[in-house]
């Protein structure tokens, strides 16, 4: 059973893509939990600028760059 922190309001297509990615990259329960939590934090960073994973590619890339640089920690 795959459980994520993905909100129910997320489009079904995006829910499926996120669940599939987590399933493919999470061999162990702890890894799955860590990836799911990290994805939740990244999606929260996107939400602060009214975006989500299916948003404009260029804008999502800018948020991802800032997030990866550590600007979202804390």
C-alpha positions in Angstrom: 0.0 0.0 0.0 1.5 3.3 -1.1 0.7 6.2 1.2 2.0 9.7 0.5 1.4 13.2 1.9 0.0 14.3 -1.5 -3.1 16.4 -1.0 -6.4 14.9 -2.4 -6.9 18.1 -4.5 -3.9 17.3 -6.6 -4.9 16.3 -10.2 -5.1 12.6 -10.7 -2.4 12.6 -13.4 0.0 14.3 -11.0 -0.9 12.0 -8.1 -0.2 9.0 -10.3 3.1 10.4 -11.5 4.3 11.2 -8.0 3.2 7.9 -6.6 5.0 6.0 -9.4 8.2 8.0 -8.9 8.2 7.4 -5.2 7.5 3.7 -5.7 10.3 3.3 -8.2 12.9 5.2 -6.1 12.0 3.9 -2.7 13.3 0.4 -2.1 12.9 0.6 1.7 10.2 2.1 3.9 12.6 4.7 5.5 13.8 5.8 2.0 10.2 6.1 0.9 9.4 8.2 4.0 12.4 10.5 3.4 11.6 11.0 -0.3 8.0 11.6 0.5 8.9 14.2 3.2 11.4 15.9 0.9 8.9 16.1 -1.9 6.4 17.6 0.5 8.9 20.3 1.5 9.7 21.0 -2.2 6.0 21.2 -3.0 5.5 23.6 -0.1 8.2 25.8 -1.6 6.4 25.7 -4.9 3.1 26.5 -3.2 4.5 29.7 -1.7 4.7 31.1 -5.2 1.4 29.5 -6.4 3.0 26.7 -8.3 3.0 22.9 -8.1 4.9 20.1 -9.9 2.9 20.5 -13.0 3.5 24.3 -13.2 5.4 26.2 -15.8 8.7 24.4 -16.4 10.9 27.5 -16.2 9.3 28.7 -13.0 9.5 25.3 -11.3 13.1 25.1 -12.3 13.9 28.4 -10.7 12.2 27.3 -7.4 14.1 23.9 -7.6 17.4 25.7 -8.1 16.8 27.9 -5.0 15.5 24.9 -3.0 18.6 22.8 -3.9 20.8 25.6 -2.9 19.4 25.4 0.6 17.2 28.5 0.5 14.2 26.5 1.8 15.7 24.9 4.8 14.8 26.0 8.3 
